[in-house]
Amino acid sequence: MTSLRFVFWFLLISFSAAAQKDYKLWLQYDKILNPQVAQEYNLTVKGVVSLGNSETSKISLKELENGWTNMLGNKIEIKSKIEGENNLIIGSQSSLSSDIQKTILSDFDKISNEGFIIKSILLKNKKQIVITGKNDVAVLYGVYRFLRLVQTNKSIKNLSILDSPKINLRVLNHWDNLDRTVERGYAGFSLWNWQKLPDFIDQRYIDYARANTSIGINGTVLTNVNANALILTPQYLEKVEALANVFRPYGIKVYLTARFSAPIEIGGLKTADPKDNAVANWWKEKAKEIYKRIPDFGGFLVKANSEGQPGPQNYGRDHVDGANMLADAVAPFGGVIMWRAFVYSEHDANDRAKQAYAEFQPYDGKFKDNVIVQVKNGAIDFQPREPFHPLFGAMPKTPLMMEFQITQEYLGFSTHLVYLPKLFQEVLASDTYQKGKGATVAKVIDGSLSPQKLTGIAGVSNIGNDINWTGHPFAQANWYGFGRLAWDPYLDSEIIADEWLRGTFSNNENFVKPVKQMMMQSREAVVNYMTPLGLHHIMDTGHHYGPGPWVSDLSRPEWNPTYYHKADKNGIGFDRSKTGTNATAQYAPQVEKMFDTSETCPEIDLLWFHHLSWDYKLKNGQTLWNGLVLKYQEGVNQVQEMQNTWNTTEKYIDNERFKEVQMLLEIQYKEAKWWRDACLLYFGQYSCKELPAGVEKPTQSLEYFKSLKFPFAPGN
Ligand code: GCU
């Protein structure tokens, strides 16, 4: 009995320790194992002096204390004033004494309002380190950066770091419904517990804020773009206010989605026509009511006249009318309107990929100053790979906000290990050529190509109430990487992976090196086993789980995978060149020219832009059919390599996370084979060709794959 009880307690303790590891994200603050490194830290920092006393300053101090104690194994002395040497001095510019100010004065000109300075200085001949910025939130960003240096075992001896975010609005978009289901969410239910709010403040809200601020995220849209007007009623606003109060000291603003028909649904009006005075007034009053509760409310995100959502077009008005009317309502309070350009119409027979550009580009320069147009990274919908959206660079007089999807709707849900910052970086580094060479997407969205008052980037959140927040331990890296790229869209995704691995798992090179490599190849692997060579939108319908290239009977043509791959006896691919829908003409001439002919089109985008015969010769000399098949096989092989790599890591990390990832990789392997077999059987009917050597034969029939049903698929 006693020993049984012991076993029980042992299991319970080890379970909760493991759960904590999963929960703690990249802020593990694990004990530093390298004695030289620990010694350097202990010698360089002997005490902390915090000069501020705001809520935010208290968070900075607590975070430092907690991080330091855990990593160094000894408490750091908190001092009330600067005495002796080797102190860490934290405080905003105005809190610094004049002698400190003097040593770093010119640096303040080099940082923005949110930027920070971490600097080793000599003060009366004594060595100190200062972490400062123009306000307390900027200091907190600096504190997190300092802690990251320690977490990643970097030297802190001679510091001179000046860093400012390059993008103003760095926000998560939660597609969370009020009943706590999450659209396209694969990590449990919504964090926001509307029933218990406002009185019950879940520790999760605080830890969510910590995690976000540690990577520089400064905004959160709490609700789904497919909006529910109820969120704008006092009953809910009171709860939103409670969340805003939690997030404020962390520098995170709250935004809500605005359902365009709200004036009718909750306001008792007969119309939601943006040109109707009563409607405009209703929104003005609503804004006033919200700002009274939440003076730093960020503003509204709006999905209008898209996939059945109401919008200005219901009243014969356009997107500019709708956005500007809402912009007027929030402008007196400094709010912004994030108006989405994700539109395609059932009444437009045009290539879906062309519709957002066709509709929005002519509006360039017509939106009010506090409107920012939110554009998905590609013109279809967050596919494993899409060429960059042609709107980037094509609306120089309008701020455009990037929308990435962190949740893996089309990339294997939270079961597949896919490191998305690689994808994000590929898009950000794409050259639009809109003002000649070097006009990258990153330069469009950070306003360096055409100056903009507002700049922004949004990531559709992959967060839910699962213990590990994101469903897959490695999906945490996608949240992390989004935040880092939002701060600096020029960062290298490999460096981000390195930081993340060290903060989350271990600094051991034998672990970091191979696992980083595994992460870096994971994005290409998913492209290979799902949609190689520019294929897209061939997933199964509704839930989007698994392959469905055969689907052809949905009411709207552009919902069907057959619309996108156009496979027939003659070949495969969507002709978007001059001989087809001419979508290529939406790009700058240099890009258009490159995409327009199959010889110059990068092969990764080949079938996105061209319909080619099965015998078309690829650059490596293979026929298109053979090349396609081999890519599917390569994807499967890559997952196997990922498994092999992971299996070597057991001795470096905790058993629980090791096992979790191992099981998930096994599912990924199974599903990669499923994608390969289903797609090859389906396309093989048209190519009528054999599988080339080196490719495994499918073990099931096409009919079997078509018959599969998934009533349990989440996120629908
Ligand atoms: C995709 C997704 C929807 C979502 C939509 C959007 O179509 O499947 O669930 O609402 O994008 O971004 O608005």
Residues whose N, C-alpha, C, O or C-beta is under 5 A from the ligand:
A	BS01	GCU	E183 V225
